[in-house]
């Protein structure tokens, strides 16, 4: 047996500590996919509407693909896009109309959509009174709390009104002065006869007895490319491996959102909505499943993009079509689709 003196024992001990420490470090790096793989994902709002993304986060699918994702809520597409263009966020999740606006404004490093999450609107019309047989024509002469001018919630709302022979500017009063996310509180406080709300606000208004869901904008507008994931053009060109890994993880969440029950989905995403009662959460998830909210895959098709452009043109915020090929990349979504 070889015997070590005190000095050699100390050296060996230090060496062993270094080896064990290095092993732990490499293991941690392997799990996170290396120092380049940390991502900031800025979402337009924190809503059950985006359940597939939260499934991927809660089930660890991003970590499985070597990504360390930090989720930040922007509270509005304009704020999310600003975070993306200034480099505060690596990936922006919002309505694709924002990518069109920045492209039209002449941004050189503009945003490109690489994955579409939802295929229907996720907001609902809430009335102050119960209405068993609501018709869109009932909004004539009424005061409604709407969304930001040029934002998807407001434009889809106006699109539905026009489909039903109504003029959004003449036939009703739409209040667009209230910040995104604050309309439900304003409605509870007595403002407006109707409000357009995302979940969980629509259902929570019902729970409190302050309002009643009378129509789904998702059902009445048809299939509309409501939200997508975007990155700066330069980021896409330089980080294709990161985008592919992100898209793979996201597709796993999409698959489960379409195949699992509402109860199962609610169980998975409940940590994201810990202040929402599980029964309420399940009810909301089921409502979204029933209206076929989530796509089978993440491919942002050209016809969907052109439908969005037509909605923008009808709303008067776009004067000419912009090229789909510049603003949408389907390479990664096609690779991971089944």
Order of alpha helices (4+ residues) and beta strands (2+ residues): alpha-beta-alpha-alpha-beta-alpha-beta-alpha-beta-beta-beta-alpha-beta-alpha-beta-alpha-beta-alpha-beta-alpha-alpha-alpha-alpha-alpha-alpha-alpha
